[in-house]
Amino acid sequence: MPISRRRLLTTGGGLALAGGLAAACGSNTGRDDNGSRSQLSQWYHQYGEPGTEPAVRRYAKAYRNADVRVQWRPGNYDQQTAAALLTDSGPDVFEVNGPTLDQIRGGQVVDLTDLVNGVKDDFHPAALAPKTHDGRVWAVPQVIDTQVLYYRKSLLEKAGVKPPRTLDELVDAAKKLTDEKTKGLFLGNDGGAGVLGGTPLHAAGLSLVTADGKVGFDDPAAARTLGKIRRLYADKSLLLGAPADWSDPSALVQGLTAMQWSGLWALPQVKKALGDDFGVLPFPSDGPNGRPAVPVGAYGSAVSTRSRHKEAAKAYVKWLWVERTDFQQDFALSYGFHIPARVSLAKKADKLGSGAAADIVRFTVDHGYAQPLLWTVASQTAYQDALSRIIKDGADPGAELRAAVRATEAELRRVKKTS
């Protein structure tokens, strides 16, 4: 996902406080040994949504038990953070799209399990799962992003096409909806290789990595499903070379495509432009064991083990991302459009209570999945390269996936050896 919350590519409303004077957790006072207030450095990646940076600075200023200094970090944030965690000049508190298994096992992040005691079950399971290892929580989820299939109701009705509920129906619908002015489906300018990831596998009832740590797509069903994605490309049903890529809904809004895969963040723009002339769906199921699939991503707040103020940093994370539910709702829904990581907050949010927004919230609960911690960069690269060759070059799905399976097996063996 591009830089912003969309790279992600959810008890009773929590403990919102009225005046921002919440006490820190435990007996921590937020003060150094000499009695002065702790100085905490907090890092965020550069969000694309206007207003986000002033908001997080306002949250930090409202905290009374430490001086929190926000750093807004443009550029390759994940790379910057990974390097900083190995030094004494890195952040105390930082948001992270992981943390990665290597960071957890390498002792670079603090165990935050105690911060979510009593509210753990209120966090969206798909948001919390990738931040949990060996039963311990290593980052507190901040906000949820997801992706769905948008479609133009009027264009489908004109072509006599029903909203697709299976992958076969999606392939057929995209072909019927394609004419000289409009393509049937937009999955990104690369044909979907970059954005789809493991979503088609989950739609086939498979996974990237199984719960017991094995390759989850070593199955003939995976090749059959990805072969259908190739059919979309071969049928010339896919929009390619759009002025903006999949994360921007302009192709759908401008009538360049009848259906588009995009993110929840696009919903306000789509609704403003199209009114009620659109609907949303999860990625459609495929095969007898299939199920709809919705990818879920969530940045989380973590604490560096190199921090000189670990207890003060933990207290701040608990205050902001567990206790201050008012700030959590503000962060999710006032700058862009996202789902709070807490299920209770999502249920209470007026903006998420009706129409397509409510549908998407329900999709994340019923069909949401997240990339597992055991899914490493090497495994992802091998799979994505295979998917690209299948879609764009017409490479044999079985052969490509066998190579990706071997690469993933090797990675899983490596990871298990270091455990």
C-alpha positions as CSV (number, residue, x, y, z in Angstrom):
1,M,0.0,0.0,0.0
2,P,1.2,3.6,-0.6
3,I,2.4,5.7,2.3
4,S,-0.5,6.6,4.7
5,R,-2.8,4.5,6.8
6,R,-3.9,2.8,3.7
7,R,-0.7,0.8,3.8
8,L,-2.3,-1.4,5.7
9,L,-3.1,-2.2,4.1
10,T,-11.1,-3.1,14.8
11,T,-15.7,-3.2,26.6
12,G,-18.3,-0.9,26.4
13,G,-16.6,2.0,24.8
14,G,-13.3,1.9,26.8
15,L,-12.2,4.4,29.3
16,A,-12.4,7.8,27.6
17,L,-11.3,10.6,29.8
18,A,-12.8,14.1,29.8
19,G,-9.9,16.3,30.5
20,G,-6.8,14.5,29.2
21,L,-5.5,14.2,32.8
22,A,-5.5,10.4,32.9
23,A,-3.1,8.8,35.4
24,A,-0.4,6.6,33.9
25,C,-0.7,2.9,34.3
26,G,0.6,1.1,37.4
27,S,2.7,3.1,39.8
28,N,4.7,4.9,37.1
29,T,4.7,8.7,37.4
30,G,6.3,9.5,34.1
31,R,9.3,11.1,35.9
32,D,13.0,10.5,35.6
33,D,15.1,9.5,38.7
34,N,15.9,13.2,39.3
35,G,12.2,14.1,39.5
36,S,11.9,15.8,36.2
37,R,9.3,14.8,33.6
38,S,10.4,12.1,31.1
39,Q,11.1,13.3,27.6
40,L,9.6,10.8,25.1
41,S,10.2,10.7,21.4
42,Q,7.2,9.4,19.4
43,W,7.6,8.5,15.7
44,Y,4.8,8.5,13.0
45,H,5.2,7.8,9.3
46,Q,4.0,10.5,7.0
47,Y,0.3,10.2,6.5
48,G,-1.4,11.4,3.3
49,E,-4.6,12.6,5.0
50,P,-4.6,16.4,5.8
51,G,-5.0,17.1,9.5
52,T,-3.4,14.0,10.8
53,E,-0.1,15.5,11.8
54,P,-1.7,18.4,13.8
55,A,-4.0,15.8,15.5
56,V,-1.2,13.5,16.8
57,R,0.7,16.6,18.0
58,R,-2.5,17.7,19.9
59,Y,-2.8,14.2,21.5
60,A,0.8,14.3,22.6
61,K,0.4,17.8,24.1
62,A,-2.7,16.7,26.0
63,Y,-0.6,14.1,28.0
64,R,0.4,15.4,31.4
65,N,2.8,12.7,32.7
66,A,5.6,13.2,30.3
67,D,6.8,15.6,27.6
68,V,6.1,13.8,24.3
69,R,7.8,15.1,21.2
70,V,6.3,13.9,17.9
71,Q,8.5,13.3,14.9
72,W,6.8,13.1,11.5
73,R,9.0,10.8,9.4
74,P,8.8,11.2,5.6
75,G,10.5,8.7,3.3
76,N,10.9,5.0,3.8
77,Y,9.6,4.8,7.3
78,D,9.8,1.1,7.9
79,Q,13.5,1.1,6.8
80,Q,14.2,4.1,9.0
81,T,12.6,2.5,12.0
82,A,14.3,-0.8,11.6
83,A,17.7,0.9,11.6
84,A,16.8,3.2,14.5
85,L,15.8,0.3,16.7
86,L,19.4,-0.9,16.6
87,T,20.7,2.4,18.0
88,D,20.3,4.5,21.2
89,S,19.1,7.5,19.2
90,G,15.8,5.9,18.0
91,P,12.3,6.6,19.3
92,D,10.8,5.7,22.6
93,V,7.4,5.1,21.1
94,F,6.8,4.4,17.5
95,E,4.0,3.3,15.1
96,V,4.8,0.1,13.2
97,N,3.2,-1.9,10.5
98,G,4.4,-5.0,12.4
99,P,6.5,-5.4,14.4
100,T,8.3,-8.1,12.4
101,L,9.1,-11.5,13.9
102,D,12.8,-10.7,13.7
103,Q,12.2,-7.5,15.8
104,I,10.3,-9.4,18.4
105,R,12.7,-12.3,18.6
106,G,15.7,-9.9,18.5
107,G,14.4,-8.2,21.7
108,Q,13.9,-4.8,19.9
109,V,10.4,-4.2,21.1
110,V,8.8,-4.2,24.6
111,D,6.1,-6.7,25.6
112,L,2.9,-4.7,25.9
113,T,0.6,-7.5,26.9
114,D,-0.3,-5.9,30.3
115,L,-1.5,-2.7,28.6
116,V,-4.5,-4.5,27.0
117,N,-5.5,-6.5,30.0
118,G,-9.3,-6.4,30.3
119,V,-9.8,-5.0,26.8
120,K,-7.9,-7.4,24.6
121,D,-11.1,-9.0,23.3
122,D,-12.3,-5.6,22.2
123,F,-9.6,-5.3,19.6
124,H,-10.4,-6.6,16.2
125,P,-8.9,-10.1,16.0
126,A,-7.4,-9.6,12.5
127,A,-5.8,-6.4,13.7
128,L,-4.3,-7.9,16.9
129,A,-3.2,-11.3,15.5
130,P,-0.1,-10.0,13.6
131,K,1.0,-8.1,16.6
132,T,0.8,-11.2,18.9
133,H,3.5,-13.8,19.2
134,D,3.8,-16.6,21.8
135,G,0.6,-15.3,23.4
136,R,2.2,-11.9,24.0
137,V,1.2,-8.5,22.5
138,W,4.0,-6.5,21.0
139,A,2.1,-3.5,19.6
140,V,-1.3,-1.9,20.4
141,P,-3.4,-1.6,17.2
142,Q,-4.3,2.0,16.3
143,V,-6.6,1.9,13.4
144,I,-7.8,-0.6,10.7
145,D,-7.7,-0.2,6.9
146,T,-9.2,-2.6,4.5
147,Q,-9.9,-3.1,0.8
148,V,-13.1,-4.0,-1.0
149,L,-14.7,-4.2,-4.4
150,Y,-16.6,-1.1,-5.5
151,Y,-19.1,-1.4,-8.3
152,R,-21.3,1.0,-10.2
153,K,-24.9,-0.1,-9.7
154,S,-26.2,1.6,-12.9
155,L,-23.6,0.1,-15.1
156,L,-24.3,-3.4,-13.8
157,E,-28.0,-3.0,-14.2
158,K,-27.6,-1.7,-17.7
159,A,-25.6,-4.8,-18.7
160,G,-27.9,-7.1,-16.8
161,V,-25.2,-8.2,-14.5
162,K,-25.7,-9.0,-10.8
163,P,-23.1,-8.1,-8.2
164,P,-20.6,-11.0,-8.3
165,R,-20.5,-13.3,-5.3
166,T,-18.0,-15.8,-6.7
167,L,-14.8,-15.4,-8.7
168,D,-16.3,-17.1,-11.7
169,E,-19.1,-14.5,-11.6
170,L,-16.5,-11.7,-11.3
171,V,-14.7,-13.0,-14.4
172,D,-17.9,-13.2,-16.4
173,A,-19.2,-9.9,-15.1
174,A,-16.0,-8.1,-16.0
175,K,-16.1,-9.4,-19.5
176,K,-19.8,-8.4,-20.0
177,L,-19.2,-4.9,-18.6
178,T,-16.3,-4.2,-20.9
179,D,-17.0,-2.1,-24.0
180,E,-15.3,0.6,-26.1
181,K,-15.5,3.2,-23.3
182,T,-15.4,1.2,-20.1
183,K,-13.4,-1.7,-18.8
184,G,-15.1,-4.2,-16.5
185,L,-12.6,-4.2,-13.6
186,F,-9.7,-2.2,-12.3
187,L,-7.2,-4.1,-10.0
188,G,-4.4,-1.6,-10.4
189,N,-2.2,-0.7,-13.4
190,D,-0.2,-3.9,-13.0
191,G,-3.3,-6.1,-13.3
192,G,-3.6,-6.8,-9.6
193,A,-0.3,-8.4,-8.8
194,G,0.7,-5.7,-6.4
195,V,-2.5,-5.2,-4.5
196,L,-4.2,-8.6,-4.4
197,G,-1.5,-10.5,-2.6
198,G,-2.9,-13.4,-0.7
199,T,-6.5,-12.3,-1.0
200,P,-7.4,-14.7,-3.9
201,L,-5.9,-17.6,-1.9
202,H,-8.1,-16.8,1.1
203,A,-11.1,-16.6,-1.2
204,A,-10.3,-20.2,-2.2
205,G,-10.2,-21.3,1.4
206,L,-6.4,-21.3,1.6
207,S,-3.9,-19.0,3.3
208,L,-0.3,-17.8,3.0
209,V,0.9,-19.7,6.1
210,T,-1.2,-22.1,8.2
211,A,-1.8,-21.8,11.9
212,D,0.8,-24.5,12.5
213,G,3.4,-22.7,10.5
214,K,3.3,-24.5,7.1
215,V,2.9,-23.2,3.6
216,G,-0.8,-22.5,3.2
217,F,-1.1,-22.5,-0.6
218,D,0.5,-25.8,-1.6
219,D,-2.8,-27.0,-3.0
220,P,-4.1,-27.4,-6.6
221,A,-6.9,-24.9,-5.7
222,A,-4.4,-22.1,-5.5
223,A,-3.3,-22.6,-9.2
224,R,-7.0,-22.8,-10.3
225,T,-7.9,-19.6,-8.5
226,L,-4.9,-17.6,-9.8
227,G,-5.6,-19.0,-13.3
228,K,-8.9,-17.2,-13.1
229,I,-7.2,-13.9,-12.2
230,R,-5.1,-14.5,-15.4
231,R,-8.4,-14.9,-17.4
232,L,-9.4,-11.4,-16.4
233,Y,-6.2,-10.1,-18.0
234,A,-6.4,-12.4,-21.1
235,D,-10.0,-11.4,-21.7
236,K,-8.9,-7.7,-21.8
237,S,-11.5,-7.0,-19.1
238,L,-9.0,-5.2,-16.9
239,L,-8.3,-1.5,-17.0
240,L,-4.6,-0.9,-17.4
241,G,-2.7,2.4,-17.6
242,A,-5.2,4.5,-15.6
243,P,-4.2,8.0,-14.7
244,A,-4.2,7.0,-11.0
245,D,-3.6,3.6,-9.4
246,W,-6.0,1.4,-7.5
247,S,-5.8,3.4,-4.2
248,D,-7.5,6.3,-5.9
249,P,-11.2,5.8,-6.9
250,S,-11.1,8.2,-9.9
251,A,-11.2,5.4,-12.4
252,L,-14.6,4.3,-11.0
253,V,-15.9,7.8,-10.5
254,Q,-14.9,8.8,-14.0
255,G,-16.5,5.8,-15.6
256,L,-13.3,4.2,-16.9
257,T,-14.3,1.0,-15.1
258,A,-17.5,-0.5,-13.8
259,M,-15.8,-2.2,-10.8
260,Q,-12.7,-1.3,-8.9
261,W,-10.7,-2.8,-6.1
262,S,-9.8,0.0,-3.7
263,G,-9.7,0.9,0.0
264,L,-12.1,2.0,2.7
265,W,-10.4,5.4,2.6
266,A,-11.9,6.0,-0.9
267,L,-15.5,5.7,0.4
268,P,-16.2,9.4,1.1
269,Q,-14.9,10.4,-2.4
270,V,-16.9,7.7,-4.1
271,K,-20.1,8.6,-2.2
272,K,-19.6,12.3,-2.9
273,A,-19.2,11.7,-6.6
274,L,-21.8,8.9,-7.2
275,G,-24.4,9.3,-4.5
276,D,-26.2,6.0,-4.2
277,D,-24.9,4.7,-7.5
278,F,-22.4,2.3,-6.0
279,G,-22.1,-0.8,-3.8
280,V,-19.3,-2.7,-2.1
281,L,-18.4,-6.3,-1.8
282,P,-15.7,-8.5,-0.3
283,F,-13.4,-10.3,-2.8
284,P,-15.7,-13.1,-4.0
285,S,-15.2,-16.7,-3.0
286,D,-13.9,-19.4,-5.2
287,G,-14.4,-23.1,-5.2
288,P,-16.2,-25.5,-2.9
289,N,-14.1,-24.5,0.1
290,G,-14.0,-20.9,-0.7
291,R,-15.2,-17.9,1.3
292,P,-15.3,-14.1,0.8
293,A,-12.0,-12.4,1.6
294,V,-11.2,-9.0,3.0
295,P,-7.5,-8.0,3.7
296,V,-7.1,-6.1,7.0
297,G,-4.1,-4.0,7.9
298,A,-3.4,-2.1,11.1
299,Y,-0.6,0.2,12.3
300,G,0.2,-0.3,15.9
301,S,2.0,1.6,18.7
302,A,5.2,-0.1,20.0
303,V,7.9,0.7,22.5
304,S,11.6,0.3,21.8
305,T,13.7,-1.7,24.3
306,R,16.5,0.8,23.9
307,S,14.3,3.5,25.4
308,R,15.6,5.0,28.6
309,H,12.0,5.5,29.7
310,K,10.3,2.2,28.9
311,E,7.8,2.4,31.7
312,A,6.9,6.0,30.9
313,A,6.6,5.1,27.3
314,K,4.3,2.2,28.1
315,A,2.2,4.4,30.2
316,Y,1.8,6.9,27.3
317,V,0.8,4.1,24.9
318,K,-1.8,2.8,27.3
319,W,-3.2,6.3,27.8
320,L,-3.4,7.1,24.1
321,W,-4.4,3.8,22.5
322,V,-6.3,2.0,25.3
323,E,-7.8,4.7,27.6
324,R,-8.3,7.7,25.3
325,T,-11.1,6.3,23.1
326,D,-12.1,9.8,22.1
327,F,-8.7,10.3,20.5
328,Q,-8.9,6.9,18.9
329,Q,-12.2,7.7,17.2
330,D,-10.9,11.1,16.1
331,F,-7.8,9.5,14.6
332,A,-9.8,6.9,12.7
333,L,-12.6,9.0,11.4
334,S,-11.7,12.7,11.3
335,Y,-8.7,12.6,8.9
336,G,-9.4,10.2,6.0
337,F,-11.8,7.3,6.6
338,H,-10.8,4.3,8.7
339,I,-12.1,1.8,11.2
340,P,-11.2,2.1,14.9
341,A,-9.2,-0.9,16.1
342,R,-11.6,-1.4,18.9
343,V,-14.8,-3.3,18.0
344,S,-16.9,-1.3,20.5
345,L,-15.8,2.0,19.0
346,A,-16.5,0.8,15.5
347,K,-20.0,-0.1,16.6
348,K,-20.6,3.3,18.2
349,A,-19.3,5.4,15.3
350,D,-22.1,7.2,13.5
351,K,-20.1,7.4,10.3
352,L,-19.8,3.7,10.2
353,G,-23.4,2.9,11.2
354,S,-25.2,2.8,7.9
355,G,-24.9,2.2,4.1
356,A,-21.6,1.0,2.5
357,A,-19.6,2.0,5.6
358,A,-21.6,-0.4,7.7
359,D,-21.2,-3.1,5.1
360,I,-17.5,-2.8,5.1
361,V,-17.3,-2.9,8.9
362,R,-19.3,-6.1,8.7
363,F,-17.0,-7.5,6.0
364,T,-14.0,-7.0,8.2
365,V,-15.6,-8.8,11.1
366,D,-17.0,-11.7,9.0
367,H,-14.3,-12.1,6.4
368,G,-11.2,-10.1,7.5
369,Y,-7.7,-11.7,7.4
370,A,-4.2,-10.3,8.0
371,Q,-0.8,-11.4,6.9
372,P,0.7,-13.7,9.5
373,L,3.9,-12.9,11.3
374,L,5.6,-15.9,9.6
375,W,5.0,-14.4,6.2
376,T,8.4,-12.8,5.6
377,V,9.6,-10.3,3.0
378,A,11.4,-13.1,1.1
379,S,8.3,-15.2,1.0
380,Q,6.2,-12.3,-0.1
381,T,8.6,-11.4,-2.9
382,A,8.7,-14.9,-4.3
383,Y,4.9,-15.1,-4.3
384,Q,4.3,-11.7,-5.7
385,D,6.8,-12.3,-8.5
386,A,5.0,-15.6,-9.3
387,L,1.6,-13.8,-9.3
388,S,2.8,-11.1,-11.7
389,R,4.2,-13.7,-14.1
390,I,0.9,-15.6,-14.0
391,I,-1.3,-12.5,-14.6
392,K,0.7,-10.6,-17.1
393,D,2.8,-13.2,-18.9
394,G,0.4,-16.1,-18.8
395,A,2.9,-18.3,-17.0
396,D,1.7,-21.7,-15.8
397,P,0.1,-21.1,-12.4
398,G,1.1,-24.6,-11.1
399,A,4.8,-24.2,-12.0
400,E,5.0,-20.7,-10.6
401,L,3.3,-21.6,-7.4
402,R,5.6,-24.7,-6.9
403,A,8.6,-22.3,-7.0
404,A,6.9,-19.9,-4.6
405,V,6.1,-22.9,-2.2
406,R,9.7,-24.0,-2.2
407,A,10.9,-20.4,-1.4
408,T,8.3,-20.1,1.4
409,E,9.3,-23.5,2.8
410,A,12.9,-22.4,2.9
411,E,11.9,-19.2,4.7
412,L,9.8,-21.0,7.3
413,R,12.7,-23.4,8.0
414,R,15.0,-20.4,8.5
415,V,12.5,-18.7,10.8
416,K,12.0,-21.8,12.9
417,K,15.7,-22.3,13.3
418,T,16.0,-18.8,14.8
419,S,13.1,-19.3,17.2
